[in-house]
């Protein structure tokens, strides 16, 4: 498989962060902001985004699979990601749509790398094979103290009756490693990442999102 490295008409935006950071709420905000600009938006998620990838998601999140190894988890993530890229993301971008995804490859570095202890070079090998240089135009990282994130997840579960998934049942030290990995990656490429203090009032968070989206939109419009 080969990907064109010519400028693509659409843009790819991802949302990352630990559990309870407000990605779902702000994904809706981003979608609405872009649509108000006349942009056609495809909203998706990882793992998921296609029928095959959603089936893999069910396996990955199923809390009964406690015996799953870190290697299996990583390979399943990239298997789902490859299908997601090929079937959903690239076709939408080629049609001039903007794609907004709840998680992408940064999550593999944070969860399977930072928290599970998988070698970053091994993850990079899979990334290079599957993506061949394809990366998001912008990544928002929703950062907040782990204790607050876990409190939000528990409150959401109590409110909706939704069961805790295989990742959400991990302990706080696991998520501390995830958080550290996200912040470290953001420091390495500040031109792509926007770290947001998700403990702030929502209006403050969304004001920062709007500012960064405006920069991206104006930059594309002026090309």
N, C-alpha and C positions, 0 to 999 in steps of 0.2 A: 504494500500500500504506500502511496506517496501523497503528500499534501502540497498544494501550491503555496509558495511563499510570497506571492503577489499581494498587494494591499487588499484586504477583504472589505466589502461594503458594510457588513454588520460589525458589531462589537460584542465582546464576550466579557461579562462581569460576574465575579464570584463572591460569595459571602462565606466567611469562615469564622471559627471561634469555638470555644468550649460550650458545653450544654447550658441552656438557659440564657444565652446572650442576646436573644431577641432577633435572631436571623429571620424567622418566619414573618414577624410583624414588619420588619424593615424591608424585606423582599417585596411585600405588597406595596409599600411606600415607593420603592424604586420603580416598580412596574408602572404605577400610576403616574409618577413624575415623567417617565419616558413617554408614555402614551399621550400625556398632555402636550408633549413636544411633537406629536405626530409620528412617533416611532412605533413600528410593529414589534411587539415583544414576545419572546418565548420564555416562559418560566419553567424551570426544571430543577432536578435535585440529584445528589449522589449519596450513596449508590442508588441508581434508578434512572429514570428518564426515558426508558424504552420498555416494552413488555419483558424482554429477556433480562435487562438490567434490574427491573423491579422484582423479578423472580429471584435473582441473586440477592437482592436486598433482604428479602424475607429470610433467606438462610443466614445472612450476616447478622441480622438483628435478633434472631430467635434466641431467647435466653436459655433454651434447653441445650444448645450446642456449646456447653462449657468446655468440651474437649477440643475445640477448634484451635489449631496451632497458629502462631503468628504468621508463619509462612503461607498457610492456606488462606488466612484472612487477607493478606496482602495480595495474593494472586487473584482471589475472587474480586477484590476491589478493582484491580486493573482489567480484569475480564469484563466486568460490568462497565467500566470506564471506556474501554475500546468500543463497545457497542453503542454507548451513549454518544461518543464523539462522531462515529461514522453515521449513525442513523438519525441523530437529532441535532447536534450542535453545528457541525459543518454545513449540512444542507440549509439550516436556518440562516447562518451567516452569509452563505452564498446568495441567498434570496434577499439580502439587505436587512434582515431582521436583527435585532439585538437580543442576545441570549443572557438571561440572568439565572445563575445556578446556585442553589443552596449546597455548598461544598463542591470541591474539585480536588485536584492532586495535592494541594497543600495539606489537605486532611490526612493523606497517606503519610506524609512526612511527620505530621504532628501525632497521629494516633498510632500507626504501625511503627514509625521511626522513633519519635520522642518517647512515647509511652510504652510500646511493646519492646523497644530495644532493637528493632531491625536495623541493619546496616544502611546508612543513608546512600551509600554507593550502589547498593543492590536496588533500592527504590529508584535511584536515578537511572539505572540501566533499564528498568521497566518503563519509566517515564519516557526515555529516549526512544525506546522501541515502539511504544503505543502512540506517542504524541509527535515525535519527530520535530521538535521545536515549537509546537503549538502550545501557547500559554494564554491566560486571560489578559485582556487589556487593562483591567483594574480588579483589585481584590480588596474588599472591606473585611477587616478583622475586628470582630466584636469581642472586646476584652472586658472581663470583670472578675472580681475575686471568686475563687472556686466555691467558697461557702455560700455566697449569694446565688451563684448559678445552680447549685444543688438544691437550695431552698426553692428556687423558682420551678425546677423540674418536679420536685415533690408536690408543690402546690398545684401545678398543672395536672399532674397525675390524679390528685385527689379530686380536682374539679371536673375533669373529663372522664375519669374512670379508665383512662388508657394505661395499660400495663407498662412497667419499666422495661426497656429493651436491653439487649446484651451489653451494650456500651454504657448505658445510663446506670447500670448496677455496679459499675466499677467504683473503687474507693477514691477519696479525695487526692491521694498522692498520685494516682494515675492521671487525673485531670490537671494537676499541677505541672506534670511533665508535658502534657498536651499544650497547656498555656505557654509554657516556656518555649516550646518548639515553634509555636506560631509567632511569638514575639521575636525570636531569633531570626526567623525567615524574613519577617517584615523589616528588620534592621538591615538585612543584606540587600534589599531592593526597594528603598523607600519611594522610588518613582512609580512602582506598581501597587504598593500596599498603602492602605489608609487604616491605621489602627484607631479604633473608636472606643472611648471609655463608655462601656455599656451600662455602667452603674449610674450614669447621668440621667437626668430627666429625658424622656423620649424626644421632646421637642429640640433639645440641644443636640442629641445624636443625629436627628434627621436634618438639622441645619448644616451640620458638617458633611453629611452625605450629599445634600443638595449642592453645596459648594464644590465638592469634588466632581460630581456628575456634570455640573455646568462647565467646569474646565475641560472635561473630556468631550462633551457635546460641542462646545465652541471650537475646540481644536480640530475635531472632525469636520465641522462646517466650514472652517477656514482653509481646508486643504484644497 
